[in-house]
């Protein structure tokens, strides 16, 4: 079976930092099944570790001067590279760690329990007293790692932050790393949680989508969250792969796991959405209001900040949230069409029951002037938004401090194809202010301290009637809108409705991310140790094993030995770039295990499983 050449791009391994650039030329081949007992293998390594940056208590900063850590049971604190033991403790011990100019200062504290006489009338004669004993400081010059002695029953804790009102506990290990931004006068550190991606998702999915949204919706959320874990929109940090806040995905620790979500995660184990053989950027938000917006119309380039973003994705396009694939009131970039669309509260849309399917906000003129006088300077000072605000002063000498003046008019200058406000202008007596990008626009127009639910909006100017002596005057502003969040990719409330209507999770994924297939993360074989990948069976679908050589290689020169569900497989040498092997008959039950053995050409190729509807 021949297919045209397809340029794919790149995929990145979170654990090993592997960069694979490849293209498809030929699909189709035979597979050689080696039924002899395979030779003794080395223990496979886990190919699915993830590094999560733990932010501060406000979840706004990834680097800070100090932290306090411990565990729910026995633990050790060692040098990350030297393995030197600096401290070992139990559930009653904590270690305060402060970044210094040369490394870290450790201050261990051990709680002790003693009894003292108590002669009060209501006492039994004994008082239990707990004391914290502070030990001598320890100076270290290397990064650190805290691990629990029994990771199945004991979990690291970060004591100086809270998540949902509790001190968070984490599976895996905690690394304490010196920040590259540290200076002798302002030393900073990172706290990084290193754990299996499946354990990470156990503490993400219930915080992103509760079980009440429906079984298949939660499964779809698991796939989208797994995708975002391996391919976040931004990767601004060298020390870790993804942050723990809603700027990435809400990851609040082991104490937020639920048994129900754990069960559903197993049903999607190892599965991600793929486009042309690589993991997709699986963006999602609460609700779209009826139509998903195209990626460039809502996001800027994560590296350059250019807006609209130059990147386009075939699965993040304008997408009606219904079964008809018809965009209502098209084009929604037309303000009159958009207003009619927003006035329709009974739209044929999967997320029609979302709390913010349609919404409205109203300010008096004075109220909105007060809001903008506060938010515009804040957005100008914020590194995430300052690039998307331009202020043209009518009197150039009146630039500091910021004075909005009298509000005159608000005009949306540019809409996306799904009605997302991309650029708007605020006219006042003192300045012309131009805002770009939906995030900036939402943050500017707050009501009772809360940003606009979305930027799928139209403005209405409220005015007083003209009299013989007084012209019409602006008295207030109303915003009518649809949806909650950025509105790109999957609608969580829409997914919930689809689950209620009987759609399976793979159908939900392929509705919100068109032109995609489900499969596994591409793996790159190793020269020194086997790799192991666990993944779920997608019932009613064919399973294919892909072998893809990098651009600079044209042949698999020696046999590649694999094990799929304990059945040995030998892929014969071939000329070409890509081979596709049917492996449906080798899948077993609900879960599968693929082991990729060592190979002398390791690094020259990648392997992955994909599913195709029957």
N, C-alpha and C positions, 0 to 999 in steps of 0.2 A: 504494500500500500504506500503510495508516494504522496508526499505533501510538499508544498512550496517552502522555500527557505524562509525562516522567521527569525528576526533578530529579537532577542529576549532581554538583554540587559544584565542585571547583577542580583545576586542574593548573598546574604551575609550570615555566617554562623555566629550566634551570640556567644558561644563558649570559646571557640577557638579563633575567632576573628578571621575566618576564611573568606576570601573574595573569589567568587566564581563568575567568569564572563563567558557566555556560551551562545550558540545559535543552533537551530534545528535545520537539518537538511533532508534526512531520510528517516522514515518511520517504517517499521516492519522487519521482522526477522524470525528465526526459529530459536527455540530455547532448548538447551541441553540439560536434561535432568540426571544428576549424578546420584544414584541410589545406594552407593556404598556408604558405610559408616564414616562420617567425617572425622578427620584427625582431631586430637585434643586441641581445644582452643584456649586462648588467653581470655580472661574475664573481660567482656565488652565494657566500654566506657559509656556513660550516659551522655547522649548527644543533645540533651534538652535543658541544660542549666540556663538560668537567667539571673542577671544582676540588677537589683532594684535599688535605686537611690531613695533613702528614707529622709523625707523633708522635716523641717522644724515643726513646732507645735501648731503654728498658724498655717502650715502647708504652703508657704510662700517662698522659702529659702532652702536650697539643697546643701549649702555650706554654712557652718556655724562654728563658734569658738570651742564648744565643749559638749559633752554628752555624758550620760550615766547609763551603764548597761549591766546586765546580769542574766539570770535564767531562772526558770521555774524549778530546776533541779540542779544537780552537780554539773559544773562547767569548767572549762579551762580557757585562759587568755594567753595566746602565744604570738610570737613573731610570725608574720605572714611568710617571710622568706626563710628565716633562720630556724623556725620551729622552736625557738627558745621559749621555755615556760616562764611567764612573768607572774601569773597568779592562777590559783585554782580555788574554787569556792562552791557553795551550795545555794539553795534557794533563799537563804537569809543573807547572802553576800551581794554587794554592789561594787562596781568600780566606776568612779568618776574619772573621766578622761578629758584633759584639757590640751588643746593644741599649743605647742611652743615653737620658738624659732628653730629649734633643732629636731623636733619630733613631737613627743607627747609626754605629759606628766600624768601618771596613774596614781589615784588615791583610793585604795580599797577600803571598804567599810564592811564590818561584819556585825550583824545583829546578834545579841546574846539574850538568853532568857534566864532569869534567876528568881528566887523566892525571898521575900522579906516578911517579917512579922507584921500582922495587921490586927490591932486590938479594938477596932470599931465594933459596935454592937451588932451590926448586920453582917459582919465578916465571919468566916470560918477560921480566922486566925492567920491566914496566909494570903499575901498579895503577890501576884505574878508581875514581875517587872521586866520590860524589854529595854535594852540599851543598844545603841549603835557604837561600836568601837572603831575608830578611825586608825588605820595602820599607816606606816611610814610611806611617804611618796616614793614612787619608782619612776625614774627617768628612762625613756626608751627613744631610740633614734630610727626605728623602722615601723612600717605599717603593721597592724594587728589583726588577729582573727579570734573571735569567740565562738566556741562550739560546745554544745551540750554533750555530756557523756553518753546519754541515751536519747538520740534524736526522735525516737518514737513517743516518748513520754515527757520529755523536757524540752522547753522552747526558750530561746533567747528573748530577753525583754529590753526595750528602751524605756527607761524610767522617766525621762524628762519631757516626754510628749504624750498626748492622748489622742485616741482615735475612737470616735463615738462614745466619748466620756470615760474611756478606760485606757490604761497603759497597754500598748500593743505588745503582743507576743508573736514571734515569727518562727516559722519552720526554717530549716537549713542553718546557715552560719551568718554571723555578723562580722563584716570587715570594717575596720576603722582606718581610713586612708587620709594622708595629708593632701590638702587641696593644692593644686598648681597655682591658685590665686593667692596663696598664703604669702605674707610678708613678715619680716621680723617684728614690725609694729602691730600687725593684725594677722596672727596665725589662724588658719581655718582648717576644718576637717570635714570629711564625708563619712556618713554611716551607710554601708551598702549591705543589703540582704542578698545572699547568694543561695539559691534554692532551685529545685526542680520546677520546670515551668508548670507542671500539673498541680503542684502544691501552691504555686503562685496563683493560678487561676481559681483555686478553691477559696481564696480570700479576695478575689476580684469580682467574680460573677455574681455572688449574692449581694454585693454592694452596688453593682451596676444594674441588675435586673432581678428583683425578688421573685420567688417561686410562684407568687400569685399571678404573675403575668402569663403563666401557662408553660407546660412542659416543653413543647417544641420551640417556643420563643426563648426559653432559657438555654436550650441546646444551641440555637442559632447564636445567642449572645456568647456562649462558650467558644464557638468557632470564631466569631468576630474578635473576641478578646484575645484568643490565641494568636490570630493574625496580627493584631496590633502589638502584641508582645514581641513578636519576631520581626515586625516591620512597623515601628512607630513613625509618625509623620516627621518628627524631628528627633535628632540624636545629637544634642548639644554638649554631652558630657562624655569624657574619655573614661571616667571611672566606673560608669555603669551603663546599662542598656536602656532603662526606662525609669521614669519617676513614679512616685506612689500617689500623686494627687490627681484630681480630675483634669489637669492639664494633659495627663497621659491616660491613666486608668485608675479608678478608685481602688487602692490596695490598702486595707486597714489591718491586716494581720490575722493570725491563726484563730483568734477568738471570735472572728466574724464568720467563720465557716459554718455551713449548715449540712446536715446529713442528706437532705433532699437534693441540694445542689451538687454535692459530691457524687451522688448516684447518676445524675444527668451528665456530669462531666465525663464519667466513664463511658457513656454512650457515644461521646464524640472524641474519645482519646486520640490525640495525635493528629486530628483532622484540621486542615486549614483550607481557605479558599485560594485557588490558583488562577492566574491569568497568564497564558503563554508560558507555563512552567515555573512561574515564580510567585511567591506569596503576595497577595494584594494588600493595598493600604485600606484596611477595613474600618473606615470612619463610621461612626454612628452617633445619634443624638436622640433626645426624648421623643419628639414628634416633628413632622414636616409641615403639617397643615394641609396635606393633599398632594404635593409635588416635591420631590427631592431636587435640590439645586446642583448644578455642575460644579466640580471641585474648584476650578480657577476663579469662579465668581464669588467664592466665600473665603478662600485662603490665599495667602501670599507665599512666595518662594521661601522655604524654611532657611535657606542659606543667604540669599541676597536681600530678602524682604520685598522683592518686586511684586506689585499687585496691579492687575490680577495675576495669579501665579502662572508662569509659562508652562507648567506641567499639566498634561491632560491624561486621563485614564479612561479606558473604554467601559469601565464598570462604575465610574463615579460621574455619571452624566445626568442631565435633566430626566427625571424618571417619575411618571405618575404613580401614585400609591394606590393603584386599583388593578383589577384583572383585565381591564379593557385596553391598557397601554395607550389610552387617549388622554392628552393633557387638556384639562378643562380651560376654557377662556383663552386659549393660545392666541398670540404670545403674551405671557404674563409680564414681559418687559414693558408692555404698553400700560401706562398708569390707569387708563379707563378700564381696560380688561382686568387689571389686578384689583381694582376697587370692586368690580362686579363679583370677582372670584371670592374676595374677602367677605362680601355681604351674603354669600351662600353658606349657610350654616348646616345644610344637609347634603353636603357634597358626597359623591360616591368615592369614599376613601377609606382605606383600612384603619387609619388613625382618627376617624371621625369622632370616636368616644374619648379621645385624649382631653385632659383638662384644659389644655391650651390650644385646642384645635382652632378656635377663634377667640380673640381677646381684645380688650380695648384699654387705653390709658388716657386720662385727661388731666391737664395742668391749667391753672390760671396763668396769665401772662407773668405776673410777679413770681409765682411759684417756680415756673420753668426758668426764668432768669436766674433765680437763686440756685437752682440745680446746675445749670450750665456754668455759672460763675465758679462752682466748686469742681465739677467733673472735668471741664476742659483743661485747667492747669494740672490736675492729677494725671490726665492722659498724656499731656505734654511731658510730664516728668517720668512716665513709665516707659521703660525700655521696650516693652512689647507693642506699645501703641504710638509712641511719639512720632514715628515716621509717617503715620497716616493722618496727621493733623497739620493743616496749614492755616495760619492766621494772617490775613492782610489787613493792617490797621489803616483806617481812614485818616487818622492823625498819627504819623509815625512817632511822635514824641510820647504817645500814650501806650507804651508797651509793657511797662512794669510799674506797679503790680498789674496783674490781669484784671481788666474791667470790661465786662461784657457789654454794658450799655443797654439801651432799650431794644428789646426783641422786635423785629419787624416782619420777618418771613423765613420759612423753612421750605426748601425745595430739594427733592430727590433728583439728582442729575443723571444717575445711571442705575438701571435695574438689571439683574441677571435674568436668564430665561425662565426661571421659576419664581420670579418676583422678589428676589433678594436685593435689598438696597445695597448698592456697591459704592455709591458716592453721593453725598448730599451737602448742601450749602445752607449755612445759617447766616442770615443777614441781620445785623444790629446797627444801632446808631454809631457804634465805634469801630466795627470791623466786619469783614466777610470771612467766615470760618468754614473751611472745607474739611469734611471727614470722609475717610475711605475705609472700606472693609467692615464686614458685618459685626465683628467683635468690638471694634472701636465705636461704631454707631450705637450698639446696644448699651455699652458702658457709659456713653455720654448722656443718654436720656433715661435717668433713673427716676423711679417713683417710690417714695418711702424707703430710699436707700437701696432698692433692688433694680438691677438692669432690666432692659426690655427682654421679654422672653425670647424673641427672635428679631431678625431684621427683614422679614417678609412683611412689609408695612406700607401704609399710606398715611399721609398727614392731612388733617383738616384744620383750617384756621377759623377760630371762633371770633366773631366780631360783633361790635355794638352797632345798632342801626344808625344811619346818618340822620342828622337833623338839619334844620335850616342854617344853623350856625356851627355845627360840629360834623366833621367828616367821619366816615366809618373808621373805627379804631379796633385794633387787635385786643381781644380780652382773654384768649386762651388758645390752647392747642390740644387736639385729640389725635391719638395714634390708634389705628385699627391694624391688627396683625393676625398672623397664623403661625402655629407651631411653637416649639420650645427647643432652643439649641441652634447649632449651625445649619442643620437641615441638609446635610450631605451624607449619602450612604444609607444605612439602615435606620428606620424609625422604630424605636423600642415599643411604643404603643401600637404602631402598625403591626409589628411582629407578634405582639400579644393577640391582636384581633385575628391575624392569620392562623395562629395556633388554635384559637377558639373555633375557627371555621374548619379545622381539620388538616391544614397544610403541615407537611413534615418540615423539619428544620432545614434540610437541604434545599427544599423548594423556597423556603423563606430567604435563605442566603442568596439563592440565584435570582429571586425577585428583586432584592435590594442591591445586589451586585451582579447585574446582567453580564453575560459574556464570560462567566467564570465556571470552573469545575472545582470539585472537592478532592482533596488528596492529602499528602503528607509533606512536611518540610523537606526540601532537597538536602541530601547528605553527601558529604565528601569522604571517601574512604581514607584510612590512615595506613601508613607504612609499618607502624609499630604495634598497633592494638586494634582489635575489632570495634565497630560501632554498633549500637543497639537502638532500634526504633520500635516503639509500641504504638499501635494505631487500631482504631475501631473499624469493624466491618460496616459498610454502607449497603444495607440490604436492597435488593432489586437493582443493583448496578454492577456493571462489569468492572473488574479491577485490572489495571495495567501497571507494569513495572517499567520505568523509564531509565535508560542509561545514556547520559549526555556527556560527550567529550568537550573540553574547552576548545576555544577557537584555534589555538596553536597546535592542536593534536588532531590527527586524522585516522587513528586506529587504536583499538584495544589490542595490545600485542601479546598478552597472555591471558589464560582463563581467569575469570573472577568467580570466586566461590562465595555463595551466600547461604543463609539458612532462613527459611520462611516457615514459621510454626514447626520447628524441629525437622523440617524436610530439607535436605541439602539440595542446592541448585548450583549448577556450574554454567556460567555464561561464556560461550566460546569467543575466541578472538574474532574481530571483524574490522573491515575498513569502513570509514564513514564517520559521521558525527553523532548519530543518535540511533538507538534501537528501542523498540517497544515490544514488550513481552506480555502476553495474557497470563494472569496468575489467579484468576477467579477461583479455580478449583483448589488452590492451595490455601485459601482463607478458611479459618476455622471458627465457627461460632460467632461471638460478638467481638472478640479481641484477637489481635495478631501481634506477632513479634518477628521483626526482620533484623537479622544480624549480618552485617557487611564485614567480611574477613579482611585481613591485611592484604595489600596488593602493592607490587613494586611501582605501579603507575599511580599510586595514591596522590591525590592533588590534581590529577589530569582530568578527572571526571566526577560527575555527581549522579546520584540515584534518587528516585522518588516514586511513590505510588500515586496514581490518579484514578478517579472513578468516572464512569460514563454510563448514562442511563441506558437501560436495555431497549 
